[in-house]
Amino acid sequence: MDRASGLCIGCLRTIKEIGAWRTMTMAEKRATVAACAERAKNVAPRGKDGAPLEPLPNR
């Protein structure tokens, strides 16, 4: 979890969303995934250690 944003560094869900996942309806899960996709547009990718990932080299 990233302390500053309150989001998981892997899936970009909040603690509340992660905790509620098992009891969410399919529609709620889809809405959560859509929210995570929107969050991903504004968050730099991070590794397991929480450090920003280096961009991939052009191939």
Biopython code that builds the backbone (N, CA, C, O; Angstrom):
import numpy as np
from Bio.PDB.StructureBuilder import StructureBuilder

atoms = [
    (1, "MET", "N", (0.842, -1.179, 0.000)),
    (1, "MET", "CA", (0.000, 0.000, 0.000)),
    (1, "MET", "C", (0.882, 1.236, 0.000)),
    (1, "MET", "O", (1.874, 1.320, 0.725)),
    (2, "ASP", "N", (0.499, 2.177, -0.821)),
    (2, "ASP", "CA", (1.181, 3.459, -0.846)),
    (2, "ASP", "C", (0.529, 4.349, 0.207)),
    (2, "ASP", "O", (-0.659, 4.659, 0.119)),
    (3, "ARG", "N", (1.304, 4.751, 1.193)),
    (3, "ARG", "CA", (0.739, 5.538, 2.298)),
    (3, "ARG", "C", (0.218, 6.894, 1.835)),
    (3, "ARG", "O", (-0.799, 7.373, 2.335)),
    (4, "ALA", "N", (0.900, 7.502, 0.898)),
    (4, "ALA", "CA", (0.508, 8.839, 0.452)),
    (4, "ALA", "C", (-0.843, 8.831, -0.255)),
    (4, "ALA", "O", (-1.684, 9.695, -0.004)),
    (5, "SER", "N", (-1.052, 7.858, -1.135)),
    (5, "SER", "CA", (-2.294, 7.826, -1.914)),
    (5, "SER", "C", (-3.372, 6.945, -1.285)),
    (5, "SER", "O", (-4.557, 7.119, -1.569)),
    (6, "GLY", "N", (-2.969, 6.003, -0.436)),
    (6, "GLY", "CA", (-3.929, 5.066, 0.138)),
    (6, "GLY", "C", (-4.342, 3.969, -0.814)),
    (6, "GLY", "O", (-5.350, 3.297, -0.598)),
    (7, "LEU", "N", (-3.556, 3.784, -1.880)),
    (7, "LEU", "CA", (-3.879, 2.784, -2.896)),
    (7, "LEU", "C", (-2.861, 1.646, -2.879)),
    (7, "LEU", "O", (-1.697, 1.848, -2.532)),
    (8, "CYS", "N", (-3.309, 0.455, -3.256)),
    (8, "CYS", "CA", (-2.406, -0.675, -3.447)),
    (8, "CYS", "C", (-1.495, -0.345, -4.625)),
    (8, "CYS", "O", (-1.966, 0.137, -5.655)),
    (9, "ILE", "N", (-0.199, -0.598, -4.482)),
    (9, "ILE", "CA", (0.725, -0.274, -5.570)),
    (9, "ILE", "C", (0.570, -1.217, -6.755)),
    (9, "ILE", "O", (1.054, -0.910, -7.845)),
    (10, "GLY", "N", (-0.087, -2.348, -6.572)),
    (10, "GLY", "CA", (-0.271, -3.298, -7.669)),
    (10, "GLY", "C", (-1.576, -3.130, -8.416)),
    (10, "GLY", "O", (-1.593, -3.052, -9.644)),
    (11, "CYS", "N", (-2.680, -3.073, -7.668)),
    (11, "CYS", "CA", (-3.998, -3.048, -8.321)),
    (11, "CYS", "C", (-4.687, -1.694, -8.262)),
    (11, "CYS", "O", (-5.696, -1.481, -8.935)),
    (12, "LEU", "N", (-4.156, -0.783, -7.470)),
    (12, "LEU", "CA", (-4.686, 0.570, -7.304)),
    (12, "LEU", "C", (-6.054, 0.620, -6.630)),
    (12, "LEU", "O", (-6.795, 1.591, -6.784)),
    (13, "ARG", "N", (-6.385, -0.442, -5.876)),
    (13, "ARG", "CA", (-7.613, -0.409, -5.082)),
    (13, "ARG", "C", (-7.307, 0.167, -3.703)),
    (13, "ARG", "O", (-6.166, 0.121, -3.241)),
    (14, "THR", "N", (-8.332, 0.707, -3.051)),
    (14, "THR", "CA", (-8.205, 1.176, -1.675)),
    (14, "THR", "C", (-8.337, -0.014, -0.730)),
    (14, "THR", "O", (-8.769, -1.093, -1.136)),
    (15, "ILE", "N", (-7.968, 0.186, 0.520)),
    (15, "ILE", "CA", (-8.143, -0.874, 1.527)),
    (15, "ILE", "C", (-9.612, -1.272, 1.615)),
    (15, "ILE", "O", (-9.937, -2.456, 1.707)),
    (16, "LYS", "N", (-10.489, -0.288, 1.587)),
    (16, "LYS", "CA", (-11.930, -0.567, 1.661)),
    (16, "LYS", "C", (-12.381, -1.432, 0.487)),
    (16, "LYS", "O", (-13.144, -2.380, 0.671)),
    (17, "GLU", "N", (-11.909, -1.109, -0.724)),
    (17, "GLU", "CA", (-12.280, -1.893, -1.905)),
    (17, "GLU", "C", (-11.726, -3.312, -1.827)),
    (17, "GLU", "O", (-12.409, -4.268, -2.196)),
    (18, "ILE", "N", (-10.506, -3.450, -1.352)),
    (18, "ILE", "CA", (-9.904, -4.782, -1.226)),
    (18, "ILE", "C", (-10.690, -5.610, -0.217)),
    (18, "ILE", "O", (-10.981, -6.781, -0.464)),
    (19, "GLY", "N", (-11.033, -5.009, 0.915)),
    (19, "GLY", "CA", (-11.782, -5.722, 1.955)),
    (19, "GLY", "C", (-13.174, -6.123, 1.526)),
    (19, "GLY", "O", (-13.674, -7.170, 1.936)),
    (20, "ALA", "N", (-13.809, -5.300, 0.702)),
    (20, "ALA", "CA", (-15.183, -5.566, 0.279)),
    (20, "ALA", "C", (-15.277, -6.448, -0.948)),
    (20, "ALA", "O", (-16.373, -6.872, -1.313)),
    (21, "TRP", "N", (-14.161, -6.737, -1.593)),
    (21, "TRP", "CA", (-14.171, -7.445, -2.877)),
    (21, "TRP", "C", (-14.995, -8.732, -2.854)),
    (21, "TRP", "O", (-15.768, -8.986, -3.778)),
    (22, "ARG", "N", (-14.839, -9.533, -1.822)),
    (22, "ARG", "CA", (-15.536, -10.832, -1.771)),
    (22, "ARG", "C", (-17.042, -10.702, -1.689)),
    (22, "ARG", "O", (-17.766, -11.616, -2.086)),
    (23, "THR", "N", (-17.526, -9.575, -1.177)),
    (23, "THR", "CA", (-18.971, -9.419, -1.027)),
    (23, "THR", "C", (-19.576, -8.489, -2.078)),
    (23, "THR", "O", (-20.787, -8.269, -2.083)),
    (24, "MET", "N", (-18.751, -7.944, -2.962)),
    (24, "MET", "CA", (-19.258, -7.062, -4.018)),
    (24, "MET", "C", (-20.012, -7.856, -5.074)),
    (24, "MET", "O", (-19.706, -9.015, -5.353)),
    (25, "THR", "N", (-21.005, -7.192, -5.649)),
    (25, "THR", "CA", (-21.693, -7.787, -6.794)),
    (25, "THR", "C", (-20.769, -7.664, -8.007)),
    (25, "THR", "O", (-19.769, -6.948, -7.960)),
    (26, "MET", "N", (-21.100, -8.352, -9.075)),
    (26, "MET", "CA", (-20.302, -8.267, -10.286)),
    (26, "MET", "C", (-20.297, -6.832, -10.815)),
    (26, "MET", "O", (-19.272, -6.364, -11.310)),
    (27, "ALA", "N", (-21.411, -6.138, -10.718)),
    (27, "ALA", "CA", (-21.490, -4.743, -11.170)),
    (27, "ALA", "C", (-20.573, -3.853, -10.332)),
    (27, "ALA", "O", (-19.912, -2.965, -10.871)),
    (28, "GLU", "N", (-20.529, -4.080, -9.035)),
    (28, "GLU", "CA", (-19.645, -3.305, -8.153)),
    (28, "GLU", "C", (-18.179, -3.589, -8.465)),
    (28, "GLU", "O", (-17.349, -2.681, -8.449)),
    (29, "LYS", "N", (-17.866, -4.851, -8.747)),
    (29, "LYS", "CA", (-16.491, -5.206, -9.111)),
    (29, "LYS", "C", (-16.090, -4.530, -10.424)),
    (29, "LYS", "O", (-14.980, -4.013, -10.548)),
    (30, "ARG", "N", (-16.993, -4.538, -11.394)),
    (30, "ARG", "CA", (-16.695, -3.875, -12.672)),
    (30, "ARG", "C", (-16.475, -2.383, -12.470)),
    (30, "ARG", "O", (-15.584, -1.800, -13.088)),
    (31, "ALA", "N", (-17.272, -1.761, -11.617)),
    (31, "ALA", "CA", (-17.118, -0.332, -11.333)),
    (31, "ALA", "C", (-15.782, -0.064, -10.636)),
    (31, "ALA", "O", (-15.128, 0.943, -10.906)),
    (32, "THR", "N", (-15.386, -0.958, -9.751)),
    (32, "THR", "CA", (-14.109, -0.812, -9.052)),
    (32, "THR", "C", (-12.944, -0.942, -10.033)),
    (32, "THR", "O", (-11.995, -0.160, -9.983)),
    (33, "VAL", "N", (-13.021, -1.928, -10.919)),
    (33, "VAL", "CA", (-11.966, -2.120, -11.921)),
    (33, "VAL", "C", (-11.893, -0.893, -12.840)),
    (33, "VAL", "O", (-10.802, -0.453, -13.202)),
    (34, "ALA", "N", (-13.040, -0.349, -13.211)),
    (34, "ALA", "CA", (-13.060, 0.856, -14.052)),
    (34, "ALA", "C", (-12.438, 2.034, -13.305)),
    (34, "ALA", "O", (-11.704, 2.826, -13.897)),
    (35, "ALA", "N", (-12.724, 2.153, -12.016)),
    (35, "ALA", "CA", (-12.127, 3.226, -11.213)),
    (35, "ALA", "C", (-10.611, 3.058, -11.138)),
    (35, "ALA", "O", (-9.872, 4.041, -11.197)),
    (36, "CYS", "N", (-10.156, 1.832, -11.010)),
    (36, "CYS", "CA", (-8.716, 1.557, -10.966)),
    (36, "CYS", "C", (-8.058, 1.924, -12.298)),
    (36, "CYS", "O", (-6.944, 2.448, -12.313)),
    (37, "ALA", "N", (-8.729, 1.656, -13.402)),
    (37, "ALA", "CA", (-8.191, 2.012, -14.717)),
    (37, "ALA", "C", (-8.058, 3.527, -14.844)),
    (37, "ALA", "O", (-7.090, 4.017, -15.426)),
    (38, "GLU", "N", (-9.015, 4.267, -14.307)),
    (38, "GLU", "CA", (-8.926, 5.727, -14.318)),
    (38, "GLU", "C", (-7.781, 6.201, -13.431)),
    (38, "GLU", "O", (-7.045, 7.116, -13.800)),
    (39, "ARG", "N", (-7.630, 5.581, -12.264)),
    (39, "ARG", "CA", (-6.534, 5.943, -11.359)),
    (39, "ARG", "C", (-5.185, 5.687, -12.012)),
    (39, "ARG", "O", (-4.240, 6.451, -11.814)),
    (40, "ALA", "N", (-5.095, 4.623, -12.782)),
    (40, "ALA", "CA", (-3.824, 4.244, -13.418)),
    (40, "ALA", "C", (-3.334, 5.320, -14.383)),
    (40, "ALA", "O", (-2.134, 5.421, -14.639)),
    (41, "LYS", "N", (-4.243, 6.117, -14.916)),
    (41, "LYS", "CA", (-3.854, 7.180, -15.838)),
    (41, "LYS", "C", (-3.046, 8.270, -15.143)),
    (41, "LYS", "O", (-2.301, 9.006, -15.789)),
    (42, "ASN", "N", (-3.197, 8.371, -13.823)),
    (42, "ASN", "CA", (-2.557, 9.449, -13.069)),
    (42, "ASN", "C", (-1.507, 8.968, -12.076)),
    (42, "ASN", "O", (-0.965, 9.767, -11.312)),
    (43, "VAL", "N", (-1.211, 7.662, -12.081)),
    (43, "VAL", "CA", (-0.273, 7.107, -11.110)),
    (43, "VAL", "C", (0.869, 6.423, -11.854)),
    (43, "VAL", "O", (0.641, 5.617, -12.755)),
    (44, "ALA", "N", (2.089, 6.750, -11.469)),
    (44, "ALA", "CA", (3.257, 6.102, -12.075)),
    (44, "ALA", "C", (3.342, 4.654, -11.598)),
    (44, "ALA", "O", (3.114, 4.390, -10.417)),
    (45, "PRO", "N", (3.665, 3.704, -12.489)),
    (45, "PRO", "CA", (3.800, 2.300, -12.076)),
    (45, "PRO", "C", (4.898, 2.147, -11.028)),
    (45, "PRO", "O", (5.928, 2.818, -11.087)),
    (46, "ARG", "N", (4.662, 1.252, -10.066)),
    (46, "ARG", "CA", (5.626, 1.015, -8.992)),
    (46, "ARG", "C", (5.927, -0.473, -8.875)),
    (46, "ARG", "O", (5.106, -1.318, -9.230)),
    (47, "GLY", "N", (7.108, -0.773, -8.377)),
    (47, "GLY", "CA", (7.518, -2.153, -8.145)),
    (47, "GLY", "C", (7.079, -2.637, -6.780)),
    (47, "GLY", "O", (6.409, -1.907, -6.050)),
    (48, "LYS", "N", (7.446, -3.861, -6.423)),
    (48, "LYS", "CA", (7.073, -4.446, -5.136)),
    (48, "LYS", "C", (7.578, -3.628, -3.953)),
    (48, "LYS", "O", (6.957, -3.602, -2.890)),
    (49, "ASP", "N", (8.712, -2.961, -4.152)),
    (49, "ASP", "CA", (9.284, -2.156, -3.077)),
    (49, "ASP", "C", (8.662, -0.763, -2.993)),
    (49, "ASP", "O", (9.025, 0.021, -2.116)),
    (50, "GLY", "N", (7.740, -0.450, -3.884)),
    (50, "GLY", "CA", (7.075, 0.836, -3.891)),
    (50, "GLY", "C", (7.802, 1.907, -4.681)),
    (50, "GLY", "O", (7.288, 3.014, -4.841)),
    (51, "ALA", "N", (8.991, 1.594, -5.178)),
    (51, "ALA", "CA", (9.762, 2.557, -5.961)),
    (51, "ALA", "C", (9.214, 2.623, -7.388)),
    (51, "ALA", "O", (8.794, 1.606, -7.940)),
    (52, "PRO", "N", (9.219, 3.810, -7.982)),
    (52, "PRO", "CA", (8.752, 3.920, -9.375)),
    (52, "PRO", "C", (9.560, 3.021, -10.298)),
    (52, "PRO", "O", (10.772, 2.876, -10.138)),
    (53, "LEU", "N", (8.872, 2.418, -11.270)),
    (53, "LEU", "CA", (9.535, 1.555, -12.249)),
    (53, "LEU", "C", (10.175, 2.401, -13.340)),
    (53, "LEU", "O", (9.667, 3.460, -13.707)),
    (54, "GLU", "N", (11.281, 1.919, -13.842)),
    (54, "GLU", "CA", (11.957, 2.592, -14.949)),
    (54, "GLU", "C", (11.180, 2.306, -16.237)),
    (54, "GLU", "O", (10.647, 1.208, -16.400)),
    (55, "PRO", "N", (11.108, 3.268, -17.143)),
    (55, "PRO", "CA", (10.433, 3.010, -18.411)),
    (55, "PRO", "C", (11.153, 1.918, -19.202)),
    (55, "PRO", "O", (12.374, 1.782, -19.121)),
    (56, "LEU", "N", (10.388, 1.149, -19.962)),
    (56, "LEU", "CA", (10.974, 0.108, -20.791)),
    (56, "LEU", "C", (11.729, 0.747, -21.948)),
    (56, "LEU", "O", (11.284, 1.755, -22.497)),
    (57, "PRO", "N", (12.861, 0.174, -22.322)),
    (57, "PRO", "CA", (13.595, 0.735, -23.467)),
    (57, "PRO", "C", (12.820, 0.514, -24.766)),
    (57, "PRO", "O", (12.103, -0.477, -24.910)),
    (58, "ASN", "N", (12.967, 1.424, -25.686)),
    (58, "ASN", "CA", (12.315, 1.275, -26.994)),
    (58, "ASN", "C", (12.947, 0.116, -27.737)),
    (58, "ASN", "O", (14.162, -0.075, -27.690)),
    (59, "ARG", "N", (12.132, -0.642, -28.410)),
    (59, "ARG", "CA", (12.651, -1.817, -29.124)),
    (59, "ARG", "C", (12.642, -1.578, -30.591)),
    (59, "ARG", "O", (13.042, -2.452, -31.361)),
]
sb = StructureBuilder()
sb.init_structure("model")
sb.init_model(0)
sb.init_chain("A")
sb.init_seg("    ")
for serial, (resi, resn, name, xyz) in enumerate(atoms, 1):
    if name == "N":
        sb.init_residue(resn, " ", resi, " ")
    sb.init_atom(name, np.array(xyz, "f"), 0.0, 1.0, " ", f" {name:<3s}", serial, name[0])
structure = sb.get_structure()
